[in-house]
Every structure is written in C-alpha cells, then in structure tokens.
Amino acid sequence: MKNIYSDKIKEIRIKNNLNKKEIAEKLGISARTYAKYENGESKMPIKILIKLCLYYNISADYILGLKKPKE
C-alpha cells in the first residue's frame, strides 16, 4: 500500500534529476531503503522527511500533500 508521500518524493526526485542512489547518499541511507519509501513498502521516518525537506528546500506540508509548492 502506497503512503501519501510515495509518489510525491518520486516526483520531486525526478524533477531534480536524481536517481534513487544519489538521493539515498544525500540522506545517508541505502538506495534500497529509499526505494522502499518511494514504493510505499516502508514508512519514512521523520528524520528522513526533515533531511529531504532541507535538501530540496521544500516544506514537509508539500511532501505530505497538504499544500502546493512555492512558485
């Protein structure tokens, strides 16, 4: 079962021209672990959500589907 954010983090990663291995390295996790977040196989810990937000300079609300990105 997909998580609310699974498609969103994939969309953001692709928009930033990164593959799963590259973003996983930025987050300090394995590519397989990151893939599980994107595929909805595992829940993403808050600390990883925070790292994603800081790396992409976006809000957690956007990743969680609560608001649109800044334009």
All heavy atoms as TSV, in Angstrom:
chain	resi	resn	atom	element	x	y	z
A	1	MET	N	N	0.834	-1.186	0.000
A	1	MET	CA	C	0.000	0.000	0.000
A	1	MET	C	C	0.878	1.249	0.000
A	1	MET	O	O	1.772	1.385	0.825
A	1	MET	CB	C	-0.910	-0.010	1.223
A	1	MET	CG	C	-1.816	1.171	1.314
A	1	MET	SD	S	-2.905	0.968	2.737
A	1	MET	CE	C	-3.646	2.542	2.741
A	2	LYS	N	N	0.634	2.143	-0.924
A	2	LYS	CA	C	1.439	3.363	-1.016
A	2	LYS	C	C	1.114	4.313	0.119
A	2	LYS	O	O	-0.011	4.385	0.585
A	2	LYS	CB	C	1.184	4.054	-2.342
A	2	LYS	CG	C	1.834	3.343	-3.490
A	2	LYS	CD	C	2.254	4.344	-4.514
A	2	LYS	CE	C	3.115	3.610	-5.513
A	2	LYS	NZ	N	4.045	4.444	-6.147
A	3	ASN	N	N	2.137	5.034	0.530
A	3	ASN	CA	C	1.952	6.100	1.511
A	3	ASN	C	C	1.569	7.366	0.763
A	3	ASN	O	O	1.798	7.485	-0.444
A	3	ASN	CB	C	3.255	6.329	2.284
A	3	ASN	CG	C	3.638	5.116	3.092
A	3	ASN	OD1	O	2.848	4.616	3.874
A	3	ASN	ND2	N	4.842	4.630	2.894
A	4	ILE	N	N	1.026	8.315	1.465
A	4	ILE	CA	C	0.620	9.596	0.866
A	4	ILE	C	C	1.783	10.245	0.117
A	4	ILE	O	O	1.605	10.823	-0.934
A	4	ILE	CB	C	0.088	10.541	1.963
A	4	ILE	CG1	C	-1.334	10.162	2.319
A	4	ILE	CG2	C	0.196	11.985	1.580
A	4	ILE	CD1	C	-1.939	10.967	3.430
A	5	TYR	N	N	2.974	10.121	0.654
A	5	TYR	CA	C	4.125	10.842	0.116
A	5	TYR	C	C	4.914	10.066	-0.929
A	5	TYR	O	O	5.821	10.605	-1.545
A	5	TYR	CB	C	5.062	11.249	1.252
A	5	TYR	CG	C	5.419	10.095	2.158
A	5	TYR	CD1	C	6.385	9.178	1.804
A	5	TYR	CD2	C	4.759	9.918	3.365
A	5	TYR	CE1	C	6.694	8.114	2.616
A	5	TYR	CE2	C	5.066	8.857	4.190
A	5	TYR	CZ	C	6.028	7.951	3.811
A	5	TYR	OH	O	6.324	6.891	4.613
A	6	SER	N	N	4.618	8.800	-1.151
A	6	SER	CA	C	5.429	7.965	-2.051
A	6	SER	C	C	5.568	8.565	-3.447
A	6	SER	O	O	6.677	8.709	-3.965
A	6	SER	CB	C	4.833	6.559	-2.152
A	6	SER	OG	O	4.834	5.930	-0.903
A	7	ASP	N	N	4.452	8.900	-4.058
A	7	ASP	CA	C	4.501	9.476	-5.410
A	7	ASP	C	C	5.149	10.851	-5.400
A	7	ASP	O	O	5.862	11.224	-6.330
A	7	ASP	CB	C	3.094	9.577	-6.003
A	7	ASP	CG	C	2.499	8.212	-6.330
A	7	ASP	OD1	O	3.270	7.263	-6.575
A	7	ASP	OD2	O	1.256	8.100	-6.355
A	8	LYS	N	N	4.905	11.602	-4.338
A	8	LYS	CA	C	5.439	12.967	-4.245
A	8	LYS	C	C	6.966	12.955	-4.185
A	8	LYS	O	O	7.625	13.731	-4.873
A	8	LYS	CB	C	4.851	13.676	-3.028
A	8	LYS	CG	C	5.192	15.139	-2.941
A	8	LYS	CD	C	4.671	15.953	-4.098
A	8	LYS	CE	C	3.171	16.052	-4.083
A	8	LYS	NZ	N	2.659	16.817	-5.232
A	9	ILE	N	N	7.557	12.066	-3.363
A	9	ILE	CA	C	9.023	12.066	-3.263
A	9	ILE	C	C	9.659	11.570	-4.562
A	9	ILE	O	O	10.742	12.014	-4.926
A	9	ILE	CB	C	9.551	11.322	-2.016
A	9	ILE	CG1	C	9.207	9.833	-2.031
A	9	ILE	CG2	C	9.064	12.001	-0.743
A	9	ILE	CD1	C	9.847	9.032	-0.906
A	10	LYS	N	N	8.977	10.681	-5.266
A	10	LYS	CA	C	9.479	10.241	-6.568
A	10	LYS	C	C	9.436	11.398	-7.560
A	10	LYS	O	O	10.407	11.647	-8.282
A	10	LYS	CB	C	8.652	9.069	-7.089
A	10	LYS	CG	C	9.123	8.554	-8.430
A	10	LYS	CD	C	8.312	7.360	-8.867
A	10	LYS	CE	C	8.831	6.831	-10.196
A	10	LYS	NZ	N	8.091	5.643	-10.625
A	11	GLU	N	N	8.317	12.097	-7.595
A	11	GLU	CA	C	8.147	13.248	-8.487
A	11	GLU	C	C	9.224	14.308	-8.232
A	11	GLU	O	O	9.837	14.821	-9.170
A	11	GLU	CB	C	6.761	13.849	-8.256
A	11	GLU	CG	C	6.490	15.142	-8.971
A	11	GLU	CD	C	5.180	15.768	-8.479
A	11	GLU	OE1	O	4.162	15.046	-8.414
A	11	GLU	OE2	O	5.192	16.970	-8.160
A	12	ILE	N	N	9.472	14.607	-6.969
A	12	ILE	CA	C	10.475	15.619	-6.608
A	12	ILE	C	C	11.872	15.151	-7.017
A	12	ILE	O	O	12.664	15.923	-7.556
A	12	ILE	CB	C	10.425	15.926	-5.097
A	12	ILE	CG1	C	9.075	16.546	-4.729
A	12	ILE	CG2	C	11.577	16.845	-4.686
A	12	ILE	CD1	C	8.796	16.556	-3.236
A	13	ARG	N	N	12.178	13.881	-6.765
A	13	ARG	CA	C	13.494	13.336	-7.120
A	13	ARG	C	C	13.732	13.437	-8.619
A	13	ARG	O	O	14.788	13.910	-9.069
A	13	ARG	CB	C	13.603	11.878	-6.663
A	13	ARG	CG	C	14.913	11.220	-7.079
A	13	ARG	CD	C	14.974	9.771	-6.660
A	13	ARG	NE	N	13.899	8.942	-7.167
A	13	ARG	CZ	C	13.820	8.464	-8.418
A	13	ARG	NH1	N	14.744	8.786	-9.321
A	13	ARG	NH2	N	12.813	7.680	-8.787
A	14	ILE	N	N	12.746	13.032	-9.401
A	14	ILE	CA	C	12.876	13.067	-10.857
A	14	ILE	C	C	13.007	14.508	-11.350
A	14	ILE	O	O	13.834	14.811	-12.215
A	14	ILE	CB	C	11.695	12.337	-11.524
A	14	ILE	CG1	C	11.806	10.839	-11.240
A	14	ILE	CG2	C	11.646	12.620	-13.020
A	14	ILE	CD1	C	10.577	10.032	-11.622
A	15	LYS	N	N	12.213	15.394	-10.771
A	15	LYS	CA	C	12.259	16.814	-11.150
A	15	LYS	C	C	13.647	17.411	-10.890
A	15	LYS	O	O	14.077	18.328	-11.576
A	15	LYS	CB	C	11.205	17.586	-10.356
A	15	LYS	CG	C	10.899	18.955	-10.906
A	15	LYS	CD	C	9.820	19.632	-10.072
A	15	LYS	CE	C	8.470	19.382	-10.701
A	15	LYS	NZ	N	7.396	20.189	-10.077
A	16	ASN	N	N	14.351	16.852	-9.905
A	16	ASN	CA	C	15.683	17.330	-9.554
A	16	ASN	C	C	16.795	16.520	-10.224
A	16	ASN	O	O	17.962	16.627	-9.850
A	16	ASN	CB	C	15.857	17.322	-8.042
A	16	ASN	CG	C	15.164	18.491	-7.390
A	16	ASN	OD1	O	15.731	19.562	-7.270
A	16	ASN	ND2	N	13.904	18.307	-7.004
A	17	ASN	N	N	16.410	15.702	-11.206
A	17	ASN	CA	C	17.371	14.917	-11.998
A	17	ASN	C	C	18.289	14.052	-11.146
A	17	ASN	O	O	19.498	13.978	-11.386
A	17	ASN	CB	C	18.196	15.830	-12.910
A	17	ASN	CG	C	17.348	16.557	-13.909
A	17	ASN	OD1	O	16.489	15.956	-14.551
A	17	ASN	ND2	N	17.551	17.852	-14.028
A	18	LEU	N	N	17.709	13.395	-10.152
A	18	LEU	CA	C	18.470	12.497	-9.297
A	18	LEU	C	C	17.947	11.074	-9.458
A	18	LEU	O	O	16.758	10.869	-9.687
A	18	LEU	CB	C	18.320	12.897	-7.823
A	18	LEU	CG	C	18.876	14.257	-7.419
A	18	LEU	CD1	C	18.409	14.619	-6.020
A	18	LEU	CD2	C	20.393	14.251	-7.485
A	19	ASN	N	N	18.851	10.095	-9.328
A	19	ASN	CA	C	18.379	8.720	-9.265
A	19	ASN	C	C	18.266	8.325	-7.787
A	19	ASN	O	O	18.658	9.088	-6.902
A	19	ASN	CB	C	19.264	7.766	-10.078
A	19	ASN	CG	C	20.687	7.697	-9.566
A	19	ASN	OD1	O	20.932	7.661	-8.363
A	19	ASN	ND2	N	21.637	7.668	-10.488
A	20	LYS	N	N	17.725	7.161	-7.538
A	20	LYS	CA	C	17.495	6.733	-6.148
A	20	LYS	C	C	18.791	6.635	-5.355
A	20	LYS	O	O	18.838	6.991	-4.179
A	20	LYS	CB	C	16.747	5.403	-6.116
A	20	LYS	CG	C	15.322	5.523	-6.597
A	20	LYS	CD	C	14.647	4.174	-6.651
A	20	LYS	CE	C	13.284	4.307	-7.307
A	20	LYS	NZ	N	12.672	3.013	-7.557
A	21	LYS	N	N	19.832	6.164	-6.003
A	21	LYS	CA	C	21.117	6.028	-5.313
A	21	LYS	C	C	21.657	7.390	-4.896
A	21	LYS	O	O	22.165	7.551	-3.785
A	21	LYS	CB	C	22.123	5.304	-6.215
A	21	LYS	CG	C	23.456	5.074	-5.558
A	21	LYS	CD	C	24.419	4.353	-6.461
A	21	LYS	CE	C	25.752	4.183	-5.751
A	21	LYS	NZ	N	26.773	3.624	-6.623
A	22	GLU	N	N	21.554	8.378	-5.772
A	22	GLU	CA	C	22.074	9.716	-5.473
A	22	GLU	C	C	21.357	10.360	-4.293
A	22	GLU	O	O	21.996	10.888	-3.384
A	22	GLU	CB	C	21.958	10.615	-6.704
A	22	GLU	CG	C	22.896	10.221	-7.822
A	22	GLU	CD	C	22.593	10.929	-9.133
A	22	GLU	OE1	O	21.403	11.212	-9.420
A	22	GLU	OE2	O	23.556	11.195	-9.875
A	23	ILE	N	N	20.016	10.307	-4.275
A	23	ILE	CA	C	19.301	10.928	-3.162
A	23	ILE	C	C	19.516	10.135	-1.886
A	23	ILE	O	O	19.637	10.713	-0.801
A	23	ILE	CB	C	17.803	11.162	-3.474
A	23	ILE	CG1	C	17.149	12.035	-2.404
A	23	ILE	CG2	C	17.064	9.862	-3.626
A	23	ILE	CD1	C	17.731	13.413	-2.240
A	24	ALA	N	N	19.613	8.825	-1.997
A	24	ALA	CA	C	19.871	8.000	-0.811
A	24	ALA	C	C	21.207	8.384	-0.170
A	24	ALA	O	O	21.306	8.493	1.055
A	24	ALA	CB	C	19.864	6.522	-1.183
A	25	GLU	N	N	22.220	8.612	-0.999
A	25	GLU	CA	C	23.524	9.025	-0.485
A	25	GLU	C	C	23.425	10.370	0.233
A	25	GLU	O	O	24.034	10.562	1.282
A	25	GLU	CB	C	24.546	9.096	-1.616
A	25	GLU	CG	C	24.979	7.741	-2.118
A	25	GLU	CD	C	25.873	7.800	-3.344
A	25	GLU	OE1	O	26.133	8.909	-3.880
A	25	GLU	OE2	O	26.311	6.720	-3.785
A	26	LYS	N	N	22.658	11.289	-0.328
A	26	LYS	CA	C	22.463	12.606	0.308
A	26	LYS	C	C	21.779	12.460	1.668
A	26	LYS	O	O	22.025	13.251	2.581
A	26	LYS	CB	C	21.614	13.527	-0.577
A	26	LYS	CG	C	22.140	13.753	-1.955
A	26	LYS	CD	C	23.284	14.692	-1.972
A	26	LYS	CE	C	23.687	14.983	-3.411
A	26	LYS	NZ	N	24.976	15.618	-3.518
A	27	LEU	N	N	20.919	11.451	1.788
A	27	LEU	CA	C	20.174	11.237	3.027
A	27	LEU	C	C	20.905	10.334	4.019
A	27	LEU	O	O	20.467	10.182	5.156
A	27	LEU	CB	C	18.802	10.624	2.708
A	27	LEU	CG	C	17.893	11.463	1.823
A	27	LEU	CD1	C	16.656	10.658	1.432
A	27	LEU	CD2	C	17.515	12.758	2.520
A	28	GLY	N	N	21.989	9.707	3.569
A	28	GLY	CA	C	22.752	8.822	4.443
A	28	GLY	C	C	22.080	7.474	4.661
A	28	GLY	O	O	22.218	6.863	5.726
A	29	ILE	N	N	21.356	7.003	3.630
A	29	ILE	CA	C	20.689	5.709	3.710
A	29	ILE	C	C	20.997	4.918	2.441
A	29	ILE	O	O	21.548	5.460	1.480
A	29	ILE	CB	C	19.153	5.867	3.874
A	29	ILE	CG1	C	18.545	6.656	2.706
A	29	ILE	CG2	C	18.821	6.527	5.210
A	29	ILE	CD1	C	17.029	6.775	2.743
A	30	SER	N	N	20.624	3.646	2.434
A	30	SER	CA	C	20.871	2.835	1.241
A	30	SER	C	C	19.824	3.137	0.164
A	30	SER	O	O	18.716	3.598	0.461
A	30	SER	CB	C	20.814	1.342	1.587
A	30	SER	OG	O	19.485	0.933	1.831
A	31	ALA	N	N	20.201	2.872	-1.074
A	31	ALA	CA	C	19.277	3.073	-2.187
A	31	ALA	C	C	18.057	2.171	-2.031
A	31	ALA	O	O	16.939	2.560	-2.355
A	31	ALA	CB	C	19.974	2.814	-3.519
A	32	ARG	N	N	18.241	0.977	-1.510
A	32	ARG	CA	C	17.128	0.042	-1.307
A	32	ARG	C	C	16.143	0.592	-0.274
A	32	ARG	O	O	14.929	0.502	-0.449
A	32	ARG	CB	C	17.645	-1.332	-0.871
A	32	ARG	CG	C	16.550	-2.333	-0.619
A	32	ARG	CD	C	15.837	-2.718	-1.920
A	32	ARG	NE	N	14.676	-3.530	-1.597
A	32	ARG	CZ	C	13.466	-3.327	-2.076
A	32	ARG	NH1	N	13.246	-2.362	-2.934
A	32	ARG	NH2	N	12.472	-4.094	-1.727
A	33	THR	N	N	16.664	1.169	0.794
A	33	THR	CA	C	15.803	1.762	1.814
A	33	THR	C	C	14.998	2.906	1.218
A	33	THR	O	O	13.783	3.001	1.420
A	33	THR	CB	C	16.635	2.252	3.020
A	33	THR	OG1	O	17.267	1.128	3.617
A	33	THR	CG2	C	15.772	2.955	4.047
A	34	TYR	N	N	15.667	3.764	0.460
A	34	TYR	CA	C	14.964	4.877	-0.168
A	34	TYR	C	C	13.900	4.358	-1.139
A	34	TYR	O	O	12.779	4.874	-1.169
A	34	TYR	CB	C	15.921	5.828	-0.888
A	34	TYR	CG	C	15.163	6.965	-1.522
A	34	TYR	CD1	C	14.762	8.048	-0.757
A	34	TYR	CD2	C	14.774	6.910	-2.853
A	34	TYR	CE1	C	13.998	9.062	-1.312
A	34	TYR	CE2	C	14.014	7.920	-3.414
A	34	TYR	CZ	C	13.633	8.987	-2.640
A	34	TYR	OH	O	12.859	9.969	-3.185
A	35	ALA	N	N	14.240	3.349	-1.914
A	35	ALA	CA	C	13.288	2.771	-2.871
A	35	ALA	C	C	12.036	2.264	-2.151
A	35	ALA	O	O	10.917	2.402	-2.667
A	35	ALA	CB	C	13.942	1.642	-3.655
A	36	LYS	N	N	12.215	1.721	-0.969
A	36	LYS	CA	C	11.067	1.241	-0.189
A	36	LYS	C	C	10.145	2.395	0.208
A	36	LYS	O	O	8.929	2.228	0.262
A	36	LYS	CB	C	11.527	0.491	1.055
A	36	LYS	CG	C	12.083	-0.887	0.747
A	36	LYS	CD	C	12.479	-1.599	2.024
A	36	LYS	CE	C	12.977	-2.999	1.735
A	36	LYS	NZ	N	13.260	-3.733	2.972
A	37	TYR	N	N	10.707	3.577	0.461
A	37	TYR	CA	C	9.875	4.747	0.765
A	37	TYR	C	C	9.082	5.168	-0.468
A	37	TYR	O	O	7.894	5.438	-0.385
A	37	TYR	CB	C	10.715	5.942	1.247
A	37	TYR	CG	C	11.551	5.690	2.468
A	37	TYR	CD1	C	12.743	6.372	2.657
A	37	TYR	CD2	C	11.171	4.783	3.447
A	37	TYR	CE1	C	13.524	6.166	3.777
A	37	TYR	CE2	C	11.957	4.569	4.566
A	37	TYR	CZ	C	13.134	5.264	4.723
A	37	TYR	OH	O	13.918	5.057	5.832
A	38	GLU	N	N	9.749	5.191	-1.619
A	38	GLU	CA	C	9.084	5.586	-2.861
A	38	GLU	C	C	8.025	4.587	-3.289
A	38	GLU	O	O	7.011	4.962	-3.861
A	38	GLU	CB	C	10.102	5.739	-3.999
A	38	GLU	CG	C	10.599	7.119	-4.167
A	38	GLU	CD	C	11.338	7.341	-5.490
A	38	GLU	OE1	O	11.175	6.583	-6.466
A	38	GLU	OE2	O	12.098	8.326	-5.519
A	39	ASN	N	N	8.279	3.316	-3.026
A	39	ASN	CA	C	7.343	2.270	-3.430
A	39	ASN	C	C	6.238	2.038	-2.404
A	39	ASN	O	O	5.335	1.226	-2.642
A	39	ASN	CB	C	8.082	0.961	-3.689
A	39	ASN	CG	C	9.037	1.063	-4.862
A	39	ASN	OD1	O	8.814	1.833	-5.777
A	39	ASN	ND2	N	10.106	0.303	-4.814
A	40	GLY	N	N	6.322	2.713	-1.266
A	40	GLY	CA	C	5.321	2.553	-0.223
A	40	GLY	C	C	5.461	1.274	0.573
A	40	GLY	O	O	4.547	0.864	1.273
A	41	GLU	N	N	6.628	0.649	0.482
A	41	GLU	CA	C	6.868	-0.597	1.216
A	41	GLU	C	C	7.259	-0.342	2.664
A	41	GLU	O	O	7.123	-1.236	3.497
A	41	GLU	CB	C	7.967	-1.405	0.524
A	41	GLU	CG	C	7.605	-1.844	-0.883
A	41	GLU	CD	C	8.773	-2.455	-1.614
A	41	GLU	OE1	O	9.696	-2.990	-0.965
A	41	GLU	OE2	O	8.779	-2.386	-2.858
A	42	SER	N	N	7.785	0.834	2.944
A	42	SER	CA	C	8.199	1.211	4.300
A	42	SER	C	C	7.761	2.639	4.579
A	42	SER	O	O	7.705	3.459	3.664
A	42	SER	CB	C	9.723	1.143	4.453
A	42	SER	OG	O	10.191	-0.169	4.360
A	43	LYS	N	N	7.493	2.902	5.835
A	43	LYS	CA	C	7.176	4.269	6.240
A	43	LYS	C	C	8.469	5.038	6.429
A	43	LYS	O	O	9.435	4.524	6.982
A	43	LYS	CB	C	6.376	4.268	7.537
A	43	LYS	CG	C	4.998	3.698	7.353
A	43	LYS	CD	C	4.205	3.781	8.634
A	43	LYS	CE	C	2.826	3.193	8.420
A	43	LYS	NZ	N	2.023	3.233	9.644
A	44	MET	N	N	8.473	6.273	5.975
A	44	MET	CA	C	9.658	7.119	6.074
A	44	MET	C	C	9.720	7.747	7.469
A	44	MET	O	O	8.761	8.383	7.895
A	44	MET	CB	C	9.592	8.210	4.999
A	44	MET	CG	C	10.800	9.079	4.949
A	44	MET	SD	S	10.848	10.178	3.494
A	44	MET	CE	C	9.173	10.772	3.377
A	45	PRO	N	N	10.846	7.588	8.155
A	45	PRO	CA	C	10.990	8.224	9.467
A	45	PRO	C	C	11.014	9.749	9.348
A	45	PRO	O	O	11.430	10.296	8.327
A	45	PRO	CB	C	12.353	7.717	9.974
A	45	PRO	CG	C	12.689	6.543	9.124
A	45	PRO	CD	C	11.996	6.763	7.816
A	46	ILE	N	N	10.572	10.404	10.390
A	46	ILE	CA	C	10.533	11.870	10.418
A	46	ILE	C	C	11.912	12.458	10.117
A	46	ILE	O	O	12.014	13.441	9.386
A	46	ILE	CB	C	10.025	12.385	11.785
A	46	ILE	CG1	C	8.580	11.951	12.015
A	46	ILE	CG2	C	10.159	13.896	11.895
A	46	ILE	CD1	C	7.577	12.544	11.058
A	47	LYS	N	N	12.972	11.857	10.656
A	47	LYS	CA	C	14.310	12.428	10.433
A	47	LYS	C	C	14.686	12.409	8.948
A	47	LYS	O	O	15.357	13.313	8.471
A	47	LYS	CB	C	15.372	11.744	11.289
A	47	LYS	CG	C	15.722	10.342	10.900
A	47	LYS	CD	C	16.816	9.779	11.793
A	47	LYS	CE	C	17.314	8.462	11.242
A	47	LYS	NZ	N	18.477	7.976	11.967
A	48	ILE	N	N	14.203	11.428	8.194
A	48	ILE	CA	C	14.469	11.383	6.754
A	48	ILE	C	C	13.602	12.425	6.043
A	48	ILE	O	O	14.063	13.105	5.126
A	48	ILE	CB	C	14.232	9.971	6.179
A	48	ILE	CG1	C	15.158	8.955	6.852
A	48	ILE	CG2	C	14.406	9.968	4.659
A	48	ILE	CD1	C	16.649	9.223	6.675
A	49	LEU	N	N	12.366	12.572	6.476
A	49	LEU	CA	C	11.495	13.614	5.924
A	49	LEU	C	C	12.136	14.989	6.105
A	49	LEU	O	O	12.170	15.796	5.172
A	49	LEU	CB	C	10.121	13.573	6.596
A	49	LEU	CG	C	9.144	14.681	6.197
A	49	LEU	CD1	C	8.838	14.653	4.711
A	49	LEU	CD2	C	7.871	14.569	7.022
A	50	ILE	N	N	12.668	15.236	7.274
A	50	ILE	CA	C	13.331	16.519	7.547
A	50	ILE	C	C	14.535	16.706	6.629
A	50	ILE	O	O	14.729	17.779	6.048
A	50	ILE	CB	C	13.730	16.624	9.037
A	50	ILE	CG1	C	12.468	16.715	9.894
A	50	ILE	CG2	C	14.664	17.811	9.283
A	50	ILE	CD1	C	12.709	16.529	11.390
A	51	LYS	N	N	15.349	15.655	6.475
A	51	LYS	CA	C	16.516	15.747	5.585
A	51	LYS	C	C	16.095	16.037	4.149
A	51	LYS	O	O	16.734	16.831	3.458
A	51	LYS	CB	C	17.338	14.452	5.638
A	51	LYS	CG	C	18.144	14.296	6.899
A	51	LYS	CD	C	18.965	13.011	6.842
A	51	LYS	CE	C	19.806	12.818	8.071
A	51	LYS	NZ	N	20.655	11.612	7.979
A	52	LEU	N	N	15.022	15.391	3.692
A	52	LEU	CA	C	14.516	15.652	2.340
A	52	LEU	C	C	14.087	17.106	2.184
A	52	LEU	O	O	14.404	17.753	1.188
A	52	LEU	CB	C	13.318	14.753	2.032
A	52	LEU	CG	C	13.591	13.373	1.482
A	52	LEU	CD1	C	12.296	12.576	1.383
A	52	LEU	CD2	C	14.262	13.434	0.132
A	53	CYS	N	N	13.362	17.589	3.178
A	53	CYS	CA	C	12.892	18.981	3.136
A	53	CYS	C	C	14.062	19.951	3.073
A	53	CYS	O	O	14.042	20.908	2.296
A	53	CYS	CB	C	12.034	19.294	4.362
A	53	CYS	SG	S	10.461	18.425	4.369
A	54	LEU	N	N	15.059	19.712	3.878
A	54	LEU	CA	C	16.232	20.592	3.891
A	54	LEU	C	C	17.006	20.497	2.579
A	54	LEU	O	O	17.438	21.520	2.033
A	54	LEU	CB	C	17.135	20.258	5.079
A	54	LEU	CG	C	16.553	20.564	6.458
A	54	LEU	CD1	C	17.452	20.021	7.555
A	54	LEU	CD2	C	16.319	22.052	6.636
A	55	TYR	N	N	17.166	19.283	2.071
A	55	TYR	CA	C	17.915	19.112	0.834
A	55	TYR	C	C	17.215	19.796	-0.346
A	55	TYR	O	O	17.835	20.516	-1.120
A	55	TYR	CB	C	18.134	17.623	0.525
A	55	TYR	CG	C	18.894	17.434	-0.754
A	55	TYR	CD1	C	20.271	17.649	-0.794
A	55	TYR	CD2	C	18.246	17.107	-1.940
A	55	TYR	CE1	C	20.973	17.530	-1.984
A	55	TYR	CE2	C	18.936	16.985	-3.123
A	55	TYR	CZ	C	20.309	17.197	-3.137
A	55	TYR	OH	O	20.994	17.082	-4.318
A	56	TYR	N	N	15.915	19.566	-0.481
A	56	TYR	CA	C	15.163	20.133	-1.603
A	56	TYR	C	C	14.673	21.556	-1.337
A	56	TYR	O	O	14.138	22.200	-2.234
A	56	TYR	CB	C	13.947	19.271	-1.922
A	56	TYR	CG	C	14.258	17.923	-2.535
A	56	TYR	CD1	C	13.689	16.768	-2.004
A	56	TYR	CD2	C	15.070	17.792	-3.648
A	56	TYR	CE1	C	13.925	15.523	-2.575
A	56	TYR	CE2	C	15.318	16.555	-4.218
A	56	TYR	CZ	C	14.744	15.425	-3.677
A	56	TYR	OH	O	14.972	14.198	-4.242
A	57	ASN	N	N	14.823	22.028	-0.112
A	57	ASN	CA	C	14.338	23.351	0.297
A	57	ASN	C	C	12.827	23.488	0.047
A	57	ASN	O	O	12.361	24.442	-0.584
A	57	ASN	CB	C	15.108	24.464	-0.411
A	57	ASN	CG	C	14.851	25.820	0.209
A	57	ASN	OD1	O	14.594	25.928	1.403
A	57	ASN	ND2	N	14.896	26.860	-0.595
A	58	ILE	N	N	12.092	22.488	0.527
A	58	ILE	CA	C	10.634	22.498	0.428
A	58	ILE	C	C	10.044	22.145	1.789
A	58	ILE	O	O	10.746	21.652	2.667
A	58	ILE	CB	C	10.117	21.508	-0.642
A	58	ILE	CG1	C	10.590	20.095	-0.355
A	58	ILE	CG2	C	10.510	21.943	-2.031
A	58	ILE	CD1	C	10.040	19.058	-1.301
A	59	SER	N	N	8.762	22.393	1.939
A	59	SER	CA	C	8.114	22.124	3.226
A	59	SER	C	C	7.641	20.674	3.314
A	59	SER	O	O	7.332	20.040	2.305
A	59	SER	CB	C	6.925	23.058	3.436
A	59	SER	OG	O	5.846	22.659	2.625
A	60	ALA	N	N	7.558	20.187	4.527
A	60	ALA	CA	C	7.007	18.854	4.771
A	60	ALA	C	C	5.548	18.817	4.348
A	60	ALA	O	O	5.055	17.787	3.883
A	60	ALA	CB	C	7.167	18.479	6.242
A	61	ASP	N	N	4.855	19.938	4.493
A	61	ASP	CA	C	3.451	20.009	4.079
A	61	ASP	C	C	3.312	19.642	2.602
A	61	ASP	O	O	2.370	18.944	2.218
A	61	ASP	CB	C	2.878	21.413	4.294
A	61	ASP	CG	C	2.615	21.722	5.747
A	61	ASP	OD1	O	2.688	20.801	6.586
A	61	ASP	OD2	O	2.318	22.890	6.043
A	62	TYR	N	N	4.226	20.106	1.773
A	62	TYR	CA	C	4.164	19.797	0.348
A	62	TYR	C	C	4.381	18.303	0.114
A	62	TYR	O	O	3.619	17.666	-0.621
A	62	TYR	CB	C	5.188	20.621	-0.430
A	62	TYR	CG	C	5.181	20.278	-1.896
A	62	TYR	CD1	C	4.058	20.529	-2.675
A	62	TYR	CD2	C	6.274	19.677	-2.493
A	62	TYR	CE1	C	4.030	20.187	-4.019
A	62	TYR	CE2	C	6.254	19.336	-3.835
A	62	TYR	CZ	C	5.140	19.594	-4.591
A	62	TYR	OH	O	5.109	19.239	-5.912
A	63	ILE	N	N	5.396	17.727	0.742
A	63	ILE	CA	C	5.677	16.299	0.575
A	63	ILE	C	C	4.491	15.463	1.058
A	63	ILE	O	O	4.136	14.458	0.453
A	63	ILE	CB	C	6.967	15.888	1.306
A	63	ILE	CG1	C	8.191	16.499	0.598
A	63	ILE	CG2	C	7.109	14.365	1.376
A	63	ILE	CD1	C	9.506	16.246	1.276
A	64	LEU	N	N	3.856	15.903	2.122
A	64	LEU	CA	C	2.733	15.175	2.684
A	64	LEU	C	C	1.405	15.482	1.996
A	64	LEU	O	O	0.355	14.965	2.363
A	64	LEU	CB	C	2.623	15.462	4.187
A	64	LEU	CG	C	3.840	15.012	4.999
A	64	LEU	CD1	C	3.704	15.476	6.439
A	64	LEU	CD2	C	4.037	13.502	4.925
A	65	GLY	N	N	1.455	16.349	0.984
A	65	GLY	CA	C	0.261	16.646	0.208
A	65	GLY	C	C	-0.680	17.644	0.854
A	65	GLY	O	O	-1.857	17.693	0.521
A	66	LEU	N	N	-0.169	18.457	1.768
A	66	LEU	CA	C	-1.016	19.408	2.480
A	66	LEU	C	C	-1.054	20.778	1.835
A	66	LEU	O	O	-1.926	21.585	2.146
A	66	LEU	CB	C	-0.557	19.530	3.936
A	66	LEU	CG	C	-0.591	18.221	4.720
A	66	LEU	CD1	C	0.013	18.423	6.100
A	66	LEU	CD2	C	-2.007	17.694	4.823
A	67	LYS	N	N	-0.079	21.084	0.956
A	67	LYS	CA	C	-0.104	22.367	0.244
A	67	LYS	C	C	0.735	22.296	-1.017
A	67	LYS	O	O	1.545	21.396	-1.169
A	67	LYS	CB	C	0.348	23.517	1.141
A	67	LYS	CG	C	1.828	23.576	1.439
A	67	LYS	CD	C	2.134	24.792	2.276
A	67	LYS	CE	C	3.597	25.120	2.266
A	67	LYS	NZ	N	3.906	26.322	3.002
A	68	LYS	N	N	0.557	23.269	-1.872
A	68	LYS	CA	C	1.283	23.341	-3.127
A	68	LYS	C	C	2.650	23.969	-2.906
A	68	LYS	O	O	2.836	24.721	-1.958
A	68	LYS	CB	C	0.480	24.143	-4.153
A	68	LYS	CG	C	-0.827	23.479	-4.490
A	68	LYS	CD	C	-1.556	24.242	-5.546
A	68	LYS	CE	C	-2.847	23.507	-5.841
A	68	LYS	NZ	N	-3.480	23.979	-7.036
A	69	PRO	N	N	3.624	23.683	-3.793
A	69	PRO	CA	C	4.963	24.264	-3.640
A	69	PRO	C	C	4.971	25.761	-3.907
A	69	PRO	O	O	4.078	26.295	-4.579
A	69	PRO	CB	C	5.794	23.534	-4.689
A	69	PRO	CG	C	4.804	23.195	-5.748
A	69	PRO	CD	C	3.506	22.898	-5.000
A	70	LYS	N	N	6.006	26.423	-3.403
A	70	LYS	CA	C	6.198	27.855	-3.696
A	70	LYS	C	C	6.564	27.997	-5.162
A	70	LYS	O	O	7.314	27.191	-5.697
A	70	LYS	CB	C	7.322	28.436	-2.844
A	70	LYS	CG	C	7.047	28.471	-1.375
A	70	LYS	CD	C	8.187	29.165	-0.684
A	70	LYS	CE	C	8.917	28.163	0.184
A	70	LYS	NZ	N	10.083	28.698	0.804
A	71	GLU	N	N	6.055	29.003	-5.794
A	71	GLU	CA	C	6.401	29.218	-7.211
A	71	GLU	C	C	7.118	30.517	-7.385
A	71	GLU	O	O	7.160	31.361	-6.596
A	71	GLU	CB	C	5.145	29.185	-8.064
A	71	GLU	CG	C	4.532	27.813	-8.059
A	71	GLU	CD	C	3.336	27.705	-8.992
A	71	GLU	OE1	O	3.155	28.583	-9.846
A	71	GLU	OE2	O	2.594	26.742	-8.858
